[in-house]
Amino acid sequence: MKKLLLLALAITSVGVLAACGGNSEEGFDTSKNITVYTRDTSSGTRDGFMNGIGFGEASADDSVLVDGFVTNDNTAILTAMTTDEYGIGYISLASLNNTVKGLSFDGVEPTVQNVINNTYGLKRPFNYVLRAPGDYDSPEAEAIANAFVAFLRTTDGSDVIMDQGAVALESSDTWDDIKADYEICNEDNSGVVIRFGGSDSIQKVAEALSAAFSPKCGDFVAEHDHTGSSDGFKRTQGSEKDGDNAKHVGFASRPFKDTEAGVEGTQGQLAWDAIVAIVHVNNDLDSVTAEDLKKIYSGEYTTWEDLLSE
Amino acid sequence: MNTNTRKKKRVDQIVRSIFLASTLLSASFIIIIVIFIVMKGITPFITDNDGLGVVNIWTFLTGTVWLQGTAFQSNLYAVGFIIVNTLYIAFLSLLLSLPVGVLTALFIAKIAPKRLAEFLRTIVELLASIPSIVYGLFGSGIILTFVYNLAELFGVQSKGGNSVLATVLVLALMTLPTITAVSEVAIRSVRKDIEEGSLALGATRTQTNFKVVLASAKSGIFAAAILGIGRSLGEATAVSLVAGNAKSGPNLGLFDITTTLTSTMLQGLKETTGVDYDIRFSVGIVLMIVILLTNFILNAVKKRVGNVNVK
């Protein structure tokens, strides 16, 4: 009995040790299956990715995807790609680091420069939405919200956006050029609270923007509460616009849906966010096309051989 | 004298009403939460969900694919396979954590020298108070890699380690301290005379510990198991980090990706609207029923197992 126990113990400990140190050194085995990682159907990144690779029907439909895909969030997919040699996933360009390999898309490297010059194709818009004109708790809040949106389109605004890893739209005016149009910014607004919300993908960018703009506009107080793209419209002009979570400025990291059409002139784009397909650093693959990615995600390619032998 | 008694009585009454008030407060919160979840969760089954049509309860409870068709345009939700997964995972994690937990408890309560027992008890309490996200991060950082390499060792290509096994390991780790702490109390409260009787009859310490002490404490150990299984059934954050969040199943292979009721509720909760949002509350109702039924059954079993006069 005792011997048996000892034997079992020895076997398990050997197994555990081997498993801990067993990272194979044999290089990339192309006969292995591709493990597909994706975001959840409600994710804006997924929407941007699927539409970007011409597989729009998969943006909110799991049943068209290959069997046995793994669903996880941005960070979890990034970490998974440091472990899983045979996985493929996608993340925001801003999250990309050198622990994984970011794939070129249609031959264009995933860099900020390539998004600005509009050669890198895999990207999604960052949009804002304001409350309907006149539907603010104070005229000061409305004026500041409008000034904020004007600021987004200045070179000062785009500098802040670029600093945060997103890619700003083209702009030519500086804030100094246009600030005369916004008298509210000459007043002391330290008692005015502006509430920002919506997409959490945009949170970092939005916080940096409000932090940069507040000193330029009477030191208004910015409150950020980012809970997801759907809340961007819902909490400014939708069902929760008068609730406890009501916002002055909402954001969405995807195009607004038909059901989210607001009052004219209250919605617009502030930046691009690029999405990048990632694999393990040991993977032989360096570049993919939209077609490749579609074939991987739809299950037409099941092993790495299928893709690399093309 | 008389006034003194009256004063005491009044104080007594005041204290009693304070207790009553706080009881009512905590009890009413539970009722409010249940009512809120039931009201939200029942809407997909009684309204037409903005034109999508009523969700069929039968297919919802028995189906094997979470959502057929496009999100926001389909009402074909199902949790049947997820119920199976959830119970399967809770059972497996208990299978791991119960023996280890009980043996640890036995060691702390009966075998370890006093100083060491004290020290170990503190550690167990500390482990029990670690928030689940920390276990989740540990799981996704260490256990996923471990499982991925383990699978490779067996010649299986796992999905980055996201699997039933990883989930079970994380949950076993999380329930271990609860099970240890509760069964340790049960073991300690076994009456000394039973133990001494056994020793006096010539049984060895080990025989006494296993055949008398554990047998006498089995009711308390069962209570520990019930608490443990409750924690595994209800854990969301840590599970969703290591499960792989399968969308169809049931998933019974140890290296298959999986999903549980709670992790399904959590996925995309913050980014969704309409029926896709409400349906998560329906999953919540299912979860509450599953937990209630499990507890009910386990309690019935516990009564039948019986106990030897243990406090």
Contacts between the chains, C-beta under 8 A, distances in Angstrom:
chain1	res1	chain2	res2	distance
A	15	B	150	7.4
A	15	B	153	7.0
A	18	B	149	8.0
A	18	B	153	5.8
A	19	B	146	5.8
A	19	B	149	4.5
A	19	B	150	4.1
A	19	B	153	5.6
A	20	B	146	6.6
A	20	B	149	6.9
A	22	B	149	4.4
A	22	B	152	6.3
A	22	B	153	5.8
A	23	B	149	6.6
A	24	B	152	6.7
A	32	B	157	5.7
A	33	B	157	5.7
A	35	B	157	7.4
A	35	B	159	4.6
A	35	B	160	6.3
A	37	B	160	7.4
A	40	B	245	7.7
A	40	B	267	4.9
A	40	B	268	3.8
A	40	B	271	7.5
A	41	B	67	7.4
A	41	B	71	4.1
A	41	B	268	6.5
A	41	B	272	7.9
A	41	B	276	7.7
A	42	B	71	6.9
A	42	B	267	8.0
A	42	B	268	3.5
A	42	B	271	3.9
A	42	B	272	4.0
A	42	B	276	6.8
A	43	B	268	6.6
A	43	B	271	6.3
A	44	B	271	7.2
A	57	B	70	7.2
A	60	B	70	4.9
A	60	B	71	3.8
A	60	B	72	6.2
A	60	B	73	7.6
A	61	B	69	6.2
A	61	B	70	4.1
A	61	B	71	6.8
A	62	B	66	7.2
A	62	B	67	6.3
A	62	B	247	4.6
A	63	B	65	6.9
A	63	B	67	7.8
A	63	B	68	5.6
A	63	B	69	6.6
A	67	B	248	8.0
A	68	B	159	7.0
A	68	B	246	7.6
A	68	B	256	7.9
A	68	B	257	6.8
A	69	B	247	7.7
A	70	B	159	5.0
A	70	B	160	6.7
A	70	B	162	5.3
A	70	B	244	4.4
A	70	B	245	6.9
A	70	B	257	5.6
A	71	B	244	7.1
A	71	B	245	3.8
A	71	B	246	7.7
A	71	B	247	6.7
A	71	B	267	6.5
A	72	B	162	7.5
A	72	B	241	7.9
A	72	B	244	7.3
A	72	B	245	6.5
A	76	B	140	6.4
A	76	B	241	6.2
A	79	B	140	6.2
A	79	B	141	7.4
A	79	B	144	7.9
A	80	B	144	7.4
A	80	B	160	4.1
A	80	B	162	7.2
A	81	B	160	7.9
A	83	B	144	6.0
A	83	B	145	5.1
A	83	B	148	5.3
A	83	B	160	5.3
A	83	B	161	6.1
A	84	B	148	6.5
A	84	B	159	6.9
A	84	B	160	3.4
A	84	B	161	7.4
A	86	B	157	6.5
A	87	B	159	7.3
A	87	B	160	5.4
A	200	B	270	7.3
A	227	B	270	5.1
A	228	B	270	4.3
A	228	B	271	3.6
A	228	B	272	7.6
A	229	B	271	6.1
A	230	B	271	5.9
A	230	B	272	6.4
A	230	B	273	4.7
A	231	B	270	7.8
A	234	B	273	7.0
